[in-house]
Amino acid sequence: MGAGLIYLDHLLATDGDPGQGVVYLLHFLQPIGNPNNPRGQAQHYIGWTPDAPKRFAKHTAGQGSAIVRYVMAQGIGFVVAATWPGDRRLERRLKDRHNARDLCPLCQGGRL
């Protein structure tokens, strides 16, 4: 089932309330993808959860989203770079911007 259908199911089950929670930005400790093509690489993941500690534990255990499962399986790891209070609409707006690097405090001069 695609993410859009899951979101639609969520909206239908909650009478159109997208649900408050936490939107988060994960920064992978190494980029993944094609090193010869910077546009073919990823180093961030934006997600949403109603329960941040539980979701981060799932990601760490390799049971999160597909890209984070891959990162964990490769032994790369990640850090939670930023969080914002919000709902799935905020998550979608941030993902649609395609600028996770600009949102990442680590990529903007911060330290691990």
GICOR-V556575 format. One record per residue. N is the residue number from 1. RES is the residue in one small letter. PHI is phi in radians with two decimals (NA if undefined). PSI is psi in degrees with one decimal (none if undefined). Layout:
N;RES;PHI;PSI
N;RES;PHI;PSI
This chain:
1;m;NA;131.4
2;g;-1.26;161.3
3;a;-1.05;-37.7
4;g;-1.09;-40.9
5;l;-1.21;-37.5
6;i;-1.09;-43.3
7;y;-1.12;-42.6
8;l;-1.07;-44.0
9;d;-1.03;-40.7
10;h;-1.09;-45.8
11;l;-1.12;-40.0
12;l;-1.16;-38.2
13;a;-1.28;-20.3
14;t;-2.00;22.4
15;d;0.96;39.0
16;g;1.50;1.4
17;d;-1.48;117.5
18;p;-1.22;-13.8
19;g;1.49;127.8
20;q;-1.41;152.7
21;g;-3.13;-141.6
22;v;-2.26;129.1
23;v;-1.67;134.4
24;y;-2.33;155.3
25;l;-2.10;118.8
26;l;-1.68;137.2
27;h;-1.96;116.7
28;f;-1.30;141.6
29;l;-1.22;-15.1
30;q;-2.50;146.6
31;p;-1.20;151.4
32;i;-2.02;156.9
33;g;1.98;-153.7
34;n;-1.51;109.8
35;p;-1.16;-17.0
36;n;-1.49;-5.2
37;n;-2.38;100.1
38;p;-0.98;-30.9
39;r;-1.36;-10.3
40;g;-1.73;20.4
41;q;-2.12;159.7
42;a;-2.38;143.5
43;q;-2.40;7.9
44;h;-2.48;156.9
45;y;-2.46;131.8
46;i;-1.90;130.5
47;g;-2.47;175.6
48;w;-2.36;146.8
49;t;-2.70;148.2
50;p;-1.43;-14.9
51;d;-2.41;90.1
52;a;-1.03;-50.0
53;p;-1.02;-40.2
54;k;-1.15;-42.4
55;r;-1.17;-41.6
56;f;-1.14;-35.6
57;a;-1.12;-39.9
58;k;-1.12;-45.6
59;h;-1.02;-46.1
60;t;-1.09;-33.9
61;a;-1.41;1.3
62;g;1.36;24.8
63;q;-2.05;16.7
64;g;-1.58;-145.1
65;s;-1.14;162.7
66;a;-1.04;-44.0
67;i;-1.16;-37.4
68;v;-1.29;-34.3
69;r;-1.03;-43.7
70;y;-1.07;-47.1
71;v;-1.00;-45.5
72;m;-1.18;-40.2
73;a;-1.11;-30.5
74;q;-1.44;-3.5
75;g;1.31;21.7
76;i;-1.43;-49.3
77;g;1.45;174.8
78;f;-2.72;165.8
79;v;-2.24;151.6
80;v;-1.41;109.4
81;a;-1.52;-30.8
82;a;-2.80;152.8
83;t;-2.42;150.3
84;w;-2.43;138.1
85;p;-1.18;138.0
86;g;2.99;-173.5
87;d;-2.12;-173.3
88;r;-1.14;-25.2
89;r;-1.15;-40.0
90;l;-1.13;-42.8
91;e;-0.97;-47.9
92;r;-1.10;-43.0
93;r;-1.08;-42.1
94;l;-1.19;-41.4
95;k;-1.11;-40.1
96;d;-1.18;-18.7
97;r;-1.28;-23.3
98;h;0.96;40.2
99;n;-2.40;44.1
100;a;-0.98;-34.7
101;r;-1.05;-39.6
102;d;-1.21;-25.1
103;l;-1.49;-14.4
104;c;-1.48;116.7
105;p;-1.13;-27.1
106;l;-1.20;-38.0
107;c;-1.35;-18.1
108;q;-1.71;26.0
109;g;1.86;-1.7
110;g;-1.32;174.7
111;r;-2.12;156.6
112;l;-1.35;none
